[in-house]
């Protein structure tokens, strides 16, 4: 048994505590710059730092956010007045997490498919992050649906990487968030997404088992079973909730500590509505807590309102807190039109 087993179990439980979820703010510099650029903000290290300060100093964020996933640059940064972000988080009771993969790269021999890299030197990086104060980690694998893909080769390579990463994390005291994302891009149907997600999850758990990963000391971060973005027939909220929970029931061991979904390009309100419907219908039957680990579906309104200007800071923080609150409510199956509308007077 790992030296850290008890600590890992406690951290994993805290990450999926009632009414809370994980905030993903681990965009690599390229992705973060792209998001800043889209709303006309300078793509510099200082603006990335200022934006992350806005997020982490949002008053009362800890009411809905149990932990936040940082990027390597961010975990080393501080607020303008010199307080390390790690201290801001731990003072607020938000658990620091860290993205440790080094990105999804084109997979040799598999046109149109990606494999995630980052195992080289990972044991040492985990030791450094643990010593800095991180208590969980994240690794994202990407599965693309298209003509003749995903291939077995791609699913297996990614599942193996996720499992090797997860075991190294548990050895070093970090709870692994295992994130196999089946992309929403494409015109595939809900049924096709179900089939690919089920195959992916079954393969991932087979590899996690083979690599001796303790399921009760990890969090699964899956995509929802949803219609492709360009599919003419878009599944309803209840259809997405039913298909997603059924798919997880068929492929995820009951001992997994928790499930925290990614938003994957869904609209803010869709992401809240889907999570809410799953909890309304299945909280009593599902063996795991179902919560969120969203990036875009929490951050987007705040980023758009901020525009890089100090004068917009307070509005941006209110918008961020609002989305966190909506998703916290969805975790409890209590996301209603009233909760969603609470902030309308502020934004009007
Ligand atoms: C799928 O992306 C993850 C969840 O975000 P969404 O809720 O927006 O789908 C997210 O943690 C993601 O891994 C990072 O934002 C992407 O970082 P990269 O490594 O692509 O820069």
Boltz pocket constraint, residues with backbone or C-beta under 6 A from the ligand:
constraints:
  - pocket:
      binder: B
      contacts: [[A, 24], [A, 25], [A, 26], [A, 27], [A, 28], [A, 29], [A, 30], [A, 31], [A, 32], [A, 69], [A, 103], [A, 140], [A, 181], [A, 261], [A, 262], [A, 263], [A, 264], [A, 265], [A, 293], [A, 294], [A, 295], [A, 296], [A, 297]]
      max_distance: 6.0
